[in-house]
Amino acid sequence: MGDTGYGTAQDFIYAHEQEADVILRITPGSFCLYDADGEKKSLVSLLKQADEQGCLIMDISGFCRYQNKTGFVRVIAEKLPEEQAREARKRKQNLLRKVNSFFAGF
């Protein structure tokens, strides 16, 4: 099991090479998913589409790539209850404020 920092194609493929099954938390905007034809699929677009359709869970399979290696992945996303989503947004905003405040000094 790994949190967002380990949710990369590189880490997934490394685990796969070690013959391990893993559960990794990913960032949809930075995790590239490909279909069987090698076409890139936008997870952000897929999540937005699922939300518009009122789906609470998205389950999609595809492939990730790192260097010349490809690994099969299954992405499962569940929409958070509104209160949890609000708290998550608040945490992200606070983190961004801290980062922006730091960089404002340069």
MODELLER restraints for C-alpha pairs under 7 A, 6 or more apart:
rsr = mdl.restraints
at = mdl.atoms
rsr.add(forms.Gaussian(group=physical.xy_distance, feature=features.Distance(at['CA:1:A'], at['CA:22:A']), mean=5.68, stdev=0.5))
rsr.add(forms.Gaussian(group=physical.xy_distance, feature=features.Distance(at['CA:1:A'], at['CA:23:A']), mean=4.74, stdev=0.5))
rsr.add(forms.Gaussian(group=physical.xy_distance, feature=features.Distance(at['CA:1:A'], at['CA:24:A']), mean=5.72, stdev=0.5))
rsr.add(forms.Gaussian(group=physical.xy_distance, feature=features.Distance(at['CA:2:A'], at['CA:23:A']), mean=6.36, stdev=0.5))
rsr.add(forms.Gaussian(group=physical.xy_distance, feature=features.Distance(at['CA:2:A'], at['CA:24:A']), mean=4.72, stdev=0.5))
rsr.add(forms.Gaussian(group=physical.xy_distance, feature=features.Distance(at['CA:2:A'], at['CA:25:A']), mean=6.26, stdev=0.5))
rsr.add(forms.Gaussian(group=physical.xy_distance, feature=features.Distance(at['CA:3:A'], at['CA:24:A']), mean=5.97, stdev=0.5))
rsr.add(forms.Gaussian(group=physical.xy_distance, feature=features.Distance(at['CA:3:A'], at['CA:25:A']), mean=4.96, stdev=0.5))
rsr.add(forms.Gaussian(group=physical.xy_distance, feature=features.Distance(at['CA:4:A'], at['CA:24:A']), mean=6.94, stdev=0.5))
rsr.add(forms.Gaussian(group=physical.xy_distance, feature=features.Distance(at['CA:4:A'], at['CA:25:A']), mean=4.70, stdev=0.5))
rsr.add(forms.Gaussian(group=physical.xy_distance, feature=features.Distance(at['CA:4:A'], at['CA:26:A']), mean=5.03, stdev=0.5))
rsr.add(forms.Gaussian(group=physical.xy_distance, feature=features.Distance(at['CA:4:A'], at['CA:27:A']), mean=6.52, stdev=0.5))
rsr.add(forms.Gaussian(group=physical.xy_distance, feature=features.Distance(at['CA:6:A'], at['CA:24:A']), mean=6.61, stdev=0.5))
rsr.add(forms.Gaussian(group=physical.xy_distance, feature=features.Distance(at['CA:7:A'], at['CA:24:A']), mean=4.99, stdev=0.5))
rsr.add(forms.Gaussian(group=physical.xy_distance, feature=features.Distance(at['CA:7:A'], at['CA:25:A']), mean=5.22, stdev=0.5))
rsr.add(forms.Gaussian(group=physical.xy_distance, feature=features.Distance(at['CA:7:A'], at['CA:26:A']), mean=4.44, stdev=0.5))
rsr.add(forms.Gaussian(group=physical.xy_distance, feature=features.Distance(at['CA:8:A'], at['CA:26:A']), mean=6.90, stdev=0.5))
rsr.add(forms.Gaussian(group=physical.xy_distance, feature=features.Distance(at['CA:8:A'], at['CA:31:A']), mean=6.48, stdev=0.5))
rsr.add(forms.Gaussian(group=physical.xy_distance, feature=features.Distance(at['CA:9:A'], at['CA:64:A']), mean=5.70, stdev=0.5))
rsr.add(forms.Gaussian(group=physical.xy_distance, feature=features.Distance(at['CA:9:A'], at['CA:65:A']), mean=5.97, stdev=0.5))
rsr.add(forms.Gaussian(group=physical.xy_distance, feature=features.Distance(at['CA:9:A'], at['CA:66:A']), mean=5.81, stdev=0.5))
rsr.add(forms.Gaussian(group=physical.xy_distance, feature=features.Distance(at['CA:10:A'], at['CA:66:A']), mean=5.44, stdev=0.5))
rsr.add(forms.Gaussian(group=physical.xy_distance, feature=features.Distance(at['CA:13:A'], at['CA:71:A']), mean=5.91, stdev=0.5))
rsr.add(forms.Gaussian(group=physical.xy_distance, feature=features.Distance(at['CA:28:A'], at['CA:43:A']), mean=5.34, stdev=0.5))
rsr.add(forms.Gaussian(group=physical.xy_distance, feature=features.Distance(at['CA:28:A'], at['CA:44:A']), mean=5.72, stdev=0.5))
rsr.add(forms.Gaussian(group=physical.xy_distance, feature=features.Distance(at['CA:29:A'], at['CA:43:A']), mean=6.81, stdev=0.5))
rsr.add(forms.Gaussian(group=physical.xy_distance, feature=features.Distance(at['CA:29:A'], at['CA:44:A']), mean=5.94, stdev=0.5))
rsr.add(forms.Gaussian(group=physical.xy_distance, feature=features.Distance(at['CA:32:A'], at['CA:40:A']), mean=6.82, stdev=0.5))
rsr.add(forms.Gaussian(group=physical.xy_distance, feature=features.Distance(at['CA:32:A'], at['CA:64:A']), mean=6.27, stdev=0.5))
rsr.add(forms.Gaussian(group=physical.xy_distance, feature=features.Distance(at['CA:33:A'], at['CA:40:A']), mean=5.82, stdev=0.5))
rsr.add(forms.Gaussian(group=physical.xy_distance, feature=features.Distance(at['CA:33:A'], at['CA:41:A']), mean=5.33, stdev=0.5))
rsr.add(forms.Gaussian(group=physical.xy_distance, feature=features.Distance(at['CA:33:A'], at['CA:42:A']), mean=6.91, stdev=0.5))
rsr.add(forms.Gaussian(group=physical.xy_distance, feature=features.Distance(at['CA:33:A'], at['CA:62:A']), mean=6.09, stdev=0.5))
rsr.add(forms.Gaussian(group=physical.xy_distance, feature=features.Distance(at['CA:33:A'], at['CA:63:A']), mean=5.62, stdev=0.5))
rsr.add(forms.Gaussian(group=physical.xy_distance, feature=features.Distance(at['CA:33:A'], at['CA:64:A']), mean=5.29, stdev=0.5))
rsr.add(forms.Gaussian(group=physical.xy_distance, feature=features.Distance(at['CA:34:A'], at['CA:40:A']), mean=4.38, stdev=0.5))
rsr.add(forms.Gaussian(group=physical.xy_distance, feature=features.Distance(at['CA:34:A'], at['CA:41:A']), mean=5.43, stdev=0.5))
rsr.add(forms.Gaussian(group=physical.xy_distance, feature=features.Distance(at['CA:34:A'], at['CA:62:A']), mean=5.52, stdev=0.5))
rsr.add(forms.Gaussian(group=physical.xy_distance, feature=features.Distance(at['CA:34:A'], at['CA:63:A']), mean=4.97, stdev=0.5))
rsr.add(forms.Gaussian(group=physical.xy_distance, feature=features.Distance(at['CA:34:A'], at['CA:64:A']), mean=6.18, stdev=0.5))
rsr.add(forms.Gaussian(group=physical.xy_distance, feature=features.Distance(at['CA:35:A'], at['CA:41:A']), mean=6.81, stdev=0.5))
rsr.add(forms.Gaussian(group=physical.xy_distance, feature=features.Distance(at['CA:35:A'], at['CA:62:A']), mean=5.04, stdev=0.5))
rsr.add(forms.Gaussian(group=physical.xy_distance, feature=features.Distance(at['CA:35:A'], at['CA:63:A']), mean=6.25, stdev=0.5))
rsr.add(forms.Gaussian(group=physical.xy_distance, feature=features.Distance(at['CA:36:A'], at['CA:62:A']), mean=6.76, stdev=0.5))
rsr.add(forms.Gaussian(group=physical.xy_distance, feature=features.Distance(at['CA:50:A'], at['CA:58:A']), mean=6.71, stdev=0.5))
rsr.add(forms.Gaussian(group=physical.xy_distance, feature=features.Distance(at['CA:56:A'], at['CA:78:A']), mean=5.73, stdev=0.5))
rsr.add(forms.Gaussian(group=physical.xy_distance, feature=features.Distance(at['CA:56:A'], at['CA:79:A']), mean=5.14, stdev=0.5))
rsr.add(forms.Gaussian(group=physical.xy_distance, feature=features.Distance(at['CA:57:A'], at['CA:77:A']), mean=5.60, stdev=0.5))
rsr.add(forms.Gaussian(group=physical.xy_distance, feature=features.Distance(at['CA:57:A'], at['CA:78:A']), mean=4.38, stdev=0.5))
rsr.add(forms.Gaussian(group=physical.xy_distance, feature=features.Distance(at['CA:57:A'], at['CA:79:A']), mean=6.29, stdev=0.5))
rsr.add(forms.Gaussian(group=physical.xy_distance, feature=features.Distance(at['CA:58:A'], at['CA:76:A']), mean=5.56, stdev=0.5))
rsr.add(forms.Gaussian(group=physical.xy_distance, feature=features.Distance(at['CA:58:A'], at['CA:77:A']), mean=5.05, stdev=0.5))
rsr.add(forms.Gaussian(group=physical.xy_distance, feature=features.Distance(at['CA:58:A'], at['CA:78:A']), mean=6.42, stdev=0.5))
rsr.add(forms.Gaussian(group=physical.xy_distance, feature=features.Distance(at['CA:59:A'], at['CA:75:A']), mean=5.72, stdev=0.5))
rsr.add(forms.Gaussian(group=physical.xy_distance, feature=features.Distance(at['CA:59:A'], at['CA:76:A']), mean=4.47, stdev=0.5))
rsr.add(forms.Gaussian(group=physical.xy_distance, feature=features.Distance(at['CA:59:A'], at['CA:77:A']), mean=6.55, stdev=0.5))
rsr.add(forms.Gaussian(group=physical.xy_distance, feature=features.Distance(at['CA:60:A'], at['CA:74:A']), mean=5.79, stdev=0.5))
rsr.add(forms.Gaussian(group=physical.xy_distance, feature=features.Distance(at['CA:60:A'], at['CA:75:A']), mean=5.29, stdev=0.5))
rsr.add(forms.Gaussian(group=physical.xy_distance, feature=features.Distance(at['CA:60:A'], at['CA:76:A']), mean=6.57, stdev=0.5))
rsr.add(forms.Gaussian(group=physical.xy_distance, feature=features.Distance(at['CA:61:A'], at['CA:73:A']), mean=5.72, stdev=0.5))
rsr.add(forms.Gaussian(group=physical.xy_distance, feature=features.Distance(at['CA:61:A'], at['CA:74:A']), mean=4.26, stdev=0.5))
rsr.add(forms.Gaussian(group=physical.xy_distance, feature=features.Distance(at['CA:61:A'], at['CA:75:A']), mean=6.04, stdev=0.5))
rsr.add(forms.Gaussian(group=physical.xy_distance, feature=features.Distance(at['CA:62:A'], at['CA:72:A']), mean=5.89, stdev=0.5))
rsr.add(forms.Gaussian(group=physical.xy_distance, feature=features.Distance(at['CA:62:A'], at['CA:73:A']), mean=5.45, stdev=0.5))
rsr.add(forms.Gaussian(group=physical.xy_distance, feature=features.Distance(at['CA:62:A'], at['CA:74:A']), mean=6.40, stdev=0.5))
rsr.add(forms.Gaussian(group=physical.xy_distance, feature=features.Distance(at['CA:63:A'], at['CA:70:A']), mean=6.44, stdev=0.5))
rsr.add(forms.Gaussian(group=physical.xy_distance, feature=features.Distance(at['CA:63:A'], at['CA:71:A']), mean=5.39, stdev=0.5))
rsr.add(forms.Gaussian(group=physical.xy_distance, feature=features.Distance(at['CA:63:A'], at['CA:72:A']), mean=4.48, stdev=0.5))
rsr.add(forms.Gaussian(group=physical.xy_distance, feature=features.Distance(at['CA:63:A'], at['CA:73:A']), mean=5.41, stdev=0.5))
rsr.add(forms.Gaussian(group=physical.xy_distance, feature=features.Distance(at['CA:64:A'], at['CA:70:A']), mean=5.65, stdev=0.5))
rsr.add(forms.Gaussian(group=physical.xy_distance, feature=features.Distance(at['CA:64:A'], at['CA:71:A']), mean=5.35, stdev=0.5))
rsr.add(forms.Gaussian(group=physical.xy_distance, feature=features.Distance(at['CA:64:A'], at['CA:72:A']), mean=6.53, stdev=0.5))
rsr.add(forms.Gaussian(group=physical.xy_distance, feature=features.Distance(at['CA:64:A'], at['CA:73:A']), mean=6.73, stdev=0.5))
rsr.add(forms.Gaussian(group=physical.xy_distance, feature=features.Distance(at['CA:65:A'], at['CA:71:A']), mean=6.40, stdev=0.5))
